[in-house]
Amino acid sequence: MTTLLHIKSSLFGDDGKSNLLATEFIEQWQNKQTDGQVVVRDVISNSTSHLDASILTAFMTPEAERTTAQQVITDHSDALINEICEADLIVIGVPMYNFGIPSQMKAYLDHIARAGITFKYTDTGPVGLLEDKPVYLFATRGGMYRDSGIDFQVPFMTQFLNFIGLSSIDTIYAEGLNMGSVAETSLAAAKTQITAAVN
Ligand SMILES: Cc1cc2nc3c(=O)[nH]c(=O)nc-3n(C[C@H](O)[C@H](O)[C@H](O)COP(=O)(O)O)c2cc1C
């Protein structure tokens, strides 16, 4: 059994362009992978609390000393991390909203950044602790930002994933989605890239 984890973060559910492209990838992947199963983590419809002092304190409290409430918090975080660990490949749909990633995606990532579990600091800098695996990142945006120096979506996602040990990232862009006919060309190019990535 091969497991694909699909992390969704469009406000527009299945109509979101990042979800549509990710679904296109998954359908092609399923046609090839007869024993494939898909696990969905929709960070919009099933959002995670924004990080606050009580959550961070729970993360930093040794298991034997946690209160029941702190254990509930770390159990949720552990479950999110386990989904990643158990996946053979990960497909992430991430739109650009107001120059960055959706705040729900940021909240989700804040729950999987756990010192001693997904990363550690060493004398030579941070080290990611997750086993590397293929990640397909579907990055949608209304304008054109690729390699511009003002792209705070893809470089942020890449940096975060690298930080926890996931460095085999294939980014598929769909840019200019609010730029008239550019959108059609951009989506067609993304679909060509999907077919190449799956095959
Ligand atoms: C609240 C909001 C903010 C947005 N901010 C930006 C932005 O800063 N830059 C940009 O290029 N596009 C922006 N867009 C356009 C989206 O990136 C574009 O519609 C994309 O298709 C969204 O992905 P999705 O369809 O998967 O949700 C924004 C859209 C919304 C709804």
PDBQT file of the ligand as one rigid body, heavy atoms in Angstrom, charges set to zero:
ROOT
HETATM    1  C1  LIG A 201      -8.056  36.726   0.065  1.00  0.00    +0.000 C 
HETATM    2  C2  LIG A 201      -7.241  36.624  -1.183  1.00  0.00    +0.000 A 
HETATM    3  C3  LIG A 201      -6.008  37.241  -1.259  1.00  0.00    +0.000 A 
HETATM    4  C4  LIG A 201      -5.235  37.133  -2.421  1.00  0.00    +0.000 A 
HETATM    5  N1  LIG A 201      -4.005  37.702  -2.451  1.00  0.00    +0.000 NA
HETATM    6  C5  LIG A 201      -3.244  37.569  -3.556  1.00  0.00    +0.000 A 
HETATM    7  C6  LIG A 201      -1.927  38.123  -3.598  1.00  0.00    +0.000 A 
HETATM    8  O1  LIG A 201      -1.443  38.716  -2.652  1.00  0.00    +0.000 OA
HETATM    9  N2  LIG A 201      -1.218  37.961  -4.727  1.00  0.00    +0.000 N 
HETATM   10  C7  LIG A 201      -1.694  37.281  -5.805  1.00  0.00    +0.000 A 
HETATM   11  O2  LIG A 201      -0.995  37.157  -6.794  1.00  0.00    +0.000 OA
HETATM   12  N3  LIG A 201      -2.924  36.726  -5.783  1.00  0.00    +0.000 NA
HETATM   13  C8  LIG A 201      -3.703  36.862  -4.687  1.00  0.00    +0.000 A 
HETATM   14  N4  LIG A 201      -4.943  36.279  -4.651  1.00  0.00    +0.000 N 
HETATM   15  C9  LIG A 201      -5.397  35.486  -5.790  1.00  0.00    +0.000 C 
HETATM   16  C10 LIG A 201      -5.178  33.991  -5.530  1.00  0.00    +0.000 C 
HETATM   17  O3  LIG A 201      -3.826  33.696  -5.278  1.00  0.00    +0.000 OA
HETATM   18  C11 LIG A 201      -5.691  33.177  -6.700  1.00  0.00    +0.000 C 
HETATM   19  O4  LIG A 201      -7.080  33.416  -6.833  1.00  0.00    +0.000 OA
HETATM   20  C12 LIG A 201      -5.448  31.688  -6.531  1.00  0.00    +0.000 C 
HETATM   21  O5  LIG A 201      -6.159  30.997  -7.540  1.00  0.00    +0.000 OA
HETATM   22  C13 LIG A 201      -5.919  31.191  -5.207  1.00  0.00    +0.000 C 
HETATM   23  O6  LIG A 201      -5.710  29.797  -5.113  1.00  0.00    +0.000 OA
HETATM   24  P1  LIG A 201      -6.953  28.838  -4.837  1.00  0.00    +0.000 P 
HETATM   25  O7  LIG A 201      -7.868  29.001  -6.055  1.00  0.00    +0.000 OA
HETATM   26  O8  LIG A 201      -6.349  27.486  -4.738  1.00  0.00    +0.000 OA
HETATM   27  O9  LIG A 201      -7.616  29.289  -3.573  1.00  0.00    +0.000 OA
HETATM   28  C14 LIG A 201      -5.731  36.396  -3.520  1.00  0.00    +0.000 A 
HETATM   29  C15 LIG A 201      -6.991  35.785  -3.434  1.00  0.00    +0.000 A 
HETATM   30  C16 LIG A 201      -7.741  35.881  -2.288  1.00  0.00    +0.000 A 
HETATM   31  C17 LIG A 201      -9.080  35.202  -2.197  1.00  0.00    +0.000 C 
ENDROOT
TORSDOF 0
